[in-house]
Amino acid sequence: MEFIWARQNTQENLQDLREDIESLGKRWQLDKKTMFNLQLIVDEFVTNLVSHCNCGIGIHLTITKEEENLLITIKDNCSPFNPLAVALPNLCAPLCDREAGGLGIFLIRKKSRYINYRRTDSENITTITLAIEK
């Protein structure tokens, strides 16, 4: 089974995506934990694109359901950005000493089974494997 979503990076489209993901979870009968993780991963990643890539980019999202995994592929034509190169936040440091940002990528990495990033021509392609809970 496959879900494809392609839109411009706007706040309005982000809200539509949230609703589409909710409907997808019901159609595919995903359990609550998998659904929560899927929503978190997609929302954090696409929110970063909406917030940090103000170049009117298009976002192409594909979610493929396999027997034990969801494969989430996000393509965009923004500036090169490798989420795997983002330094992990120091969660032990006091809040006042921490740098802003990075928690969304941290959560994506923690909830994912596997993440792959590659840059081809003018496109970022990030593939995230999320386990389907039994």
C-alpha positions as a Markdown table, in Angstrom:
| # | Residue | x | y | z |
|---|---|---|---|---|
| 1 | Met | 0.0 | 0.0 | 0.0 |
| 2 | Glu | 1.2 | 3.5 | -0.8 |
| 3 | Phe | 0.3 | 7.0 | 0.2 |
| 4 | Ile | 1.6 | 10.0 | -1.9 |
| 5 | Trp | 1.4 | 13.6 | -0.9 |
| 6 | Ala | 2.9 | 16.5 | -2.9 |
| 7 | Arg | 2.4 | 20.2 | -2.1 |
| 8 | Gln | 4.1 | 23.5 | -1.6 |
| 9 | Asn | 5.7 | 24.1 | 1.8 |
| 10 | Thr | 3.0 | 26.3 | 3.5 |
| 11 | Gln | 1.4 | 26.2 | 6.9 |
| 12 | Glu | -2.0 | 25.6 | 5.3 |
| 13 | Asn | -0.7 | 22.5 | 3.5 |
| 14 | Leu | 1.0 | 21.3 | 6.7 |
| 15 | Gln | -2.5 | 21.2 | 8.4 |
| 16 | Asp | -3.9 | 19.3 | 5.4 |
| 17 | Leu | -1.0 | 16.8 | 5.7 |
| 18 | Arg | -1.8 | 16.2 | 9.4 |
| 19 | Glu | -5.4 | 15.4 | 8.5 |
| 20 | Asp | -4.4 | 13.1 | 5.7 |
| 21 | Ile | -2.0 | 11.2 | 7.9 |
| 22 | Glu | -4.8 | 10.7 | 10.5 |
| 23 | Ser | -7.0 | 9.3 | 7.7 |
| 24 | Leu | -4.2 | 7.1 | 6.5 |
| 25 | Gly | -3.7 | 5.6 | 9.9 |
| 26 | Lys | -7.4 | 4.7 | 10.1 |
| 27 | Arg | -7.4 | 3.2 | 6.5 |
| 28 | Trp | -4.3 | 1.1 | 7.2 |
| 29 | Gln | -5.5 | 0.2 | 10.7 |
| 30 | Leu | -2.2 | 1.3 | 12.4 |
| 31 | Asp | -2.0 | 0.8 | 16.1 |
| 32 | Lys | -1.8 | 3.9 | 18.4 |
| 33 | Lys | 2.0 | 3.8 | 19.0 |
| 34 | Thr | 2.8 | 3.4 | 15.3 |
| 35 | Met | 0.4 | 6.2 | 14.5 |
| 36 | Phe | 1.9 | 8.5 | 17.1 |
| 37 | Asn | 5.4 | 7.8 | 15.8 |
| 38 | Leu | 4.3 | 8.4 | 12.2 |
| 39 | Gln | 2.6 | 11.6 | 13.0 |
| 40 | Leu | 5.6 | 12.8 | 15.0 |
| 41 | Ile | 8.1 | 12.0 | 12.3 |
| 42 | Val | 6.2 | 13.5 | 9.4 |
| 43 | Asp | 5.1 | 16.6 | 11.3 |
| 44 | Glu | 8.6 | 17.3 | 12.7 |
| 45 | Phe | 10.3 | 16.8 | 9.3 |
| 46 | Val | 7.8 | 18.7 | 7.2 |
| 47 | Thr | 7.5 | 21.5 | 9.8 |
| 48 | Asn | 11.3 | 22.0 | 9.5 |
| 49 | Leu | 10.9 | 22.3 | 5.8 |
| 50 | Val | 8.1 | 24.8 | 6.1 |
| 51 | Ser | 10.0 | 26.8 | 8.8 |
| 52 | His | 13.5 | 26.8 | 7.4 |
| 53 | Cys | 13.1 | 26.6 | 3.6 |
| 54 | Asn | 11.3 | 29.8 | 2.6 |
| 55 | Cys | 12.1 | 29.4 | -1.1 |
| 56 | Gly | 8.6 | 28.2 | -2.1 |
| 57 | Ile | 9.8 | 24.6 | -2.4 |
| 58 | Gly | 7.7 | 21.6 | -3.2 |
| 59 | Ile | 7.5 | 18.7 | -0.8 |
| 60 | His | 6.9 | 15.2 | -2.1 |
| 61 | Leu | 6.1 | 12.6 | 0.6 |
| 62 | Thr | 5.6 | 8.9 | 0.0 |
| 63 | Ile | 4.6 | 6.4 | 2.7 |
| 64 | Thr | 4.8 | 2.8 | 1.8 |
| 65 | Lys | 3.4 | 0.1 | 4.1 |
| 66 | Glu | 5.3 | -3.1 | 4.2 |
| 67 | Glu | 4.7 | -6.1 | 6.4 |
| 68 | Glu | 6.7 | -4.9 | 9.4 |
| 69 | Asn | 7.7 | -1.3 | 8.4 |
| 70 | Leu | 6.5 | 2.0 | 7.0 |
| 71 | Leu | 8.9 | 3.6 | 4.6 |
| 72 | Ile | 8.6 | 7.3 | 4.6 |
| 73 | Thr | 10.4 | 9.1 | 1.7 |
| 74 | Ile | 10.6 | 12.9 | 1.7 |
| 75 | Lys | 11.9 | 14.8 | -1.3 |
| 76 | Asp | 12.4 | 18.5 | -1.5 |
| 77 | Asn | 14.4 | 20.9 | -3.7 |
| 78 | Cys | 15.6 | 23.1 | -0.8 |
| 79 | Ser | 19.3 | 23.7 | 0.0 |
| 80 | Pro | 21.2 | 20.6 | 0.9 |
| 81 | Phe | 20.3 | 19.4 | 4.4 |
| 82 | Asn | 21.4 | 16.1 | 5.9 |
| 83 | Pro | 19.4 | 15.4 | 9.0 |
| 84 | Leu | 22.0 | 12.8 | 10.0 |
| 85 | Ala | 24.7 | 15.5 | 10.2 |
| 86 | Val | 22.8 | 17.4 | 12.9 |
| 87 | Ala | 24.6 | 17.2 | 16.2 |
| 88 | Leu | 22.6 | 15.4 | 18.9 |
| 89 | Pro | 21.4 | 17.8 | 21.6 |
| 90 | Asn | 22.9 | 17.7 | 25.1 |
| 91 | Leu | 19.9 | 16.6 | 27.1 |
| 92 | Cys | 21.9 | 16.6 | 30.3 |
| 93 | Ala | 22.8 | 20.3 | 30.1 |
| 94 | Pro | 20.5 | 22.8 | 32.0 |
| 95 | Leu | 17.9 | 24.3 | 29.7 |
| 96 | Cys | 19.5 | 27.7 | 29.9 |
| 97 | Asp | 22.8 | 26.3 | 28.5 |
| 98 | Arg | 21.3 | 24.4 | 25.6 |
| 99 | Glu | 21.2 | 25.7 | 22.0 |
| 100 | Ala | 17.9 | 26.2 | 20.4 |
| 101 | Gly | 16.7 | 23.6 | 17.9 |
| 102 | Gly | 17.7 | 20.0 | 17.1 |
| 103 | Leu | 15.1 | 18.3 | 19.3 |
| 104 | Gly | 12.8 | 17.5 | 16.3 |
| 105 | Ile | 15.6 | 15.8 | 14.4 |
| 106 | Phe | 16.6 | 14.0 | 17.6 |
| 107 | Leu | 13.1 | 12.7 | 18.1 |
| 108 | Ile | 12.9 | 11.5 | 14.5 |
| 109 | Arg | 16.2 | 9.6 | 14.9 |
| 110 | Lys | 15.0 | 8.1 | 18.2 |
| 111 | Lys | 11.6 | 6.9 | 16.8 |
| 112 | Ser | 13.0 | 5.5 | 13.5 |
| 113 | Arg | 14.5 | 2.1 | 12.8 |
| 114 | Tyr | 16.7 | 3.5 | 10.1 |
| 115 | Ile | 17.3 | 6.9 | 8.3 |
| 116 | Asn | 19.0 | 7.4 | 4.9 |
| 117 | Tyr | 19.8 | 10.7 | 3.3 |
| 118 | Arg | 21.2 | 11.4 | -0.2 |
| 119 | Arg | 21.4 | 14.5 | -2.4 |
| 120 | Thr | 20.8 | 14.1 | -6.1 |
| 121 | Asp | 21.1 | 17.0 | -8.5 |
| 122 | Ser | 19.0 | 19.7 | -6.7 |
| 123 | Glu | 17.0 | 17.4 | -4.5 |
| 124 | Asn | 17.2 | 16.2 | -0.9 |
| 125 | Ile | 15.9 | 12.7 | -0.5 |
| 126 | Thr | 15.4 | 11.3 | 3.0 |
| 127 | Thr | 14.1 | 7.9 | 3.6 |
| 128 | Ile | 12.9 | 6.9 | 7.1 |
| 129 | Thr | 12.0 | 3.4 | 8.2 |
| 130 | Leu | 9.5 | 3.2 | 11.0 |
| 131 | Ala | 8.6 | -0.1 | 12.6 |
| 132 | Ile | 5.0 | -1.1 | 12.7 |
| 133 | Glu | 4.3 | -2.1 | 16.3 |
| 134 | Lys | 2.5 | -5.5 | 16.8 |
